[in-house]
Amino acid sequence: LKLTGFQSFLPLQVIHPSLVPPDNLLGMRLLYWEFCTIVTLLSWGLWGFFSALAERRLNVKTVFAWHCIGIAACAVVGGPLMGLQLPLAQIGLSLAGGAGYAQGAMWMVDAITAGGPTGI
């Protein structure tokens, strides 16, 4: 069993399912998707916590702008580390999708700031 890239840094003997037969995944080890789920939840918690702290001193739109810069920085640094590659032909579509996300998020922030409900 040899882990490469990002997986070689994972704690608690996290094993990618394609590397180990299913009967070896029992016990104290986490499945790779379980580890990813835990890290996702912790990351979202940190995102909410630090965003709330920033909004005490900065405008909501400024916090969102820095949020977008942080996403771009993580994509540039983390993409190659995670082995993600984007075909050149798809970059334009990805940028258009990101622009759509940013516009939707900005309008959502404006709606909530104007007193709209946070959920429908």
C-alpha positions in Angstrom: 0.0 0.0 0.0 1.6 3.2 -1.1 -0.2 6.6 -0.9 0.9 9.4 -3.1 0.4 13.1 -3.3 -2.0 14.7 -0.8 -3.1 11.3 0.5 0.4 10.6 1.9 -0.1 13.4 4.4 -3.4 12.2 5.7 -3.5 11.3 9.4 -5.3 8.3 11.1 -4.4 5.9 8.4 -7.0 7.3 6.0 -7.2 4.9 3.1 -8.5 5.6 -0.4 -11.1 2.9 -1.2 -9.5 2.0 -4.5 -6.2 1.1 -2.7 -7.5 -1.4 -0.2 -10.0 -4.2 -0.5 -13.3 -3.5 1.3 -12.7 -6.2 4.1 -9.6 -4.3 5.2 -11.5 -1.0 5.8 -13.0 -2.1 9.1 -11.6 -1.1 12.5 -10.3 2.3 13.6 -9.4 3.5 10.1 -11.6 6.0 8.3 -12.7 5.5 4.7 -11.3 8.2 2.5 -14.8 9.7 1.9 -15.4 9.9 5.7 -12.2 11.8 6.2 -13.1 14.2 3.4 -16.5 14.7 4.9 -15.0 15.5 8.3 -12.5 17.9 6.8 -15.3 19.6 4.8 -17.4 20.2 7.8 -14.5 21.6 9.8 -13.5 23.8 6.9 -17.1 25.1 6.5 -17.1 25.8 10.3 -13.9 27.8 10.1 -15.2 29.6 7.0 -18.3 30.7 8.9 -16.4 31.6 12.0 -13.7 33.7 10.3 -16.3 35.4 8.0 -18.4 36.4 11.0 -15.3 37.9 12.7 -14.3 39.8 9.5 -17.9 41.1 9.1 -17.5 42.8 12.5 -15.0 45.2 11.0 -15.5 45.0 7.2 -18.4 45.5 4.8 -20.1 42.3 3.8 -19.2 42.8 0.2 -15.5 43.3 1.1 -15.6 40.1 3.1 -17.1 38.3 0.1 -14.5 39.7 -2.2 -11.7 38.3 0.0 -13.6 35.1 0.2 -13.5 34.8 -3.6 -9.7 35.7 -3.6 -9.2 32.9 -1.0 -11.1 30.4 -3.2 -8.9 31.4 -6.2 -5.7 31.1 -4.2 -6.7 27.6 -2.9 -7.6 26.5 -6.4 -4.2 27.6 -7.8 -2.2 26.1 -4.9 -4.4 23.1 -4.1 -5.3 22.0 -7.6 -1.9 20.6 -8.6 -1.4 19.2 -5.0 -4.6 17.3 -5.3 -3.8 16.2 -8.8 -6.6 18.2 -10.4 -6.1 19.3 -14.0 -8.4 21.5 -16.1 -8.3 21.0 -19.8 -7.5 24.2 -21.7 -10.8 24.0 -23.6 -12.8 24.0 -20.3 -11.2 27.1 -18.8 -13.7 29.6 -20.4 -16.7 27.5 -19.2 -15.2 27.3 -15.7 -14.7 31.0 -15.6 -18.3 31.6 -16.8 -19.5 29.2 -14.1 -17.5 31.0 -11.4 -18.8 34.4 -12.6 -22.4 33.0 -12.3 -21.6 31.8 -8.8 -20.2 35.1 -7.8 -23.1 37.0 -9.1 -25.6 34.7 -7.4 -23.8 35.0 -4.1 -23.6 38.8 -4.3 -27.3 39.1 -5.0 -28.0 36.7 -2.2 -25.8 38.7 0.2 -27.7 41.9 -0.9 -31.1 40.2 -0.4 -30.1 39.0 3.1 -28.6 42.4 4.0 -31.8 44.1 2.9 -33.8 42.0 5.4 -34.7 39.0 3.3 -35.0 35.5 4.8 -31.8 33.4 5.0 -33.8 30.3 3.8 -36.8 29.7 1.7 
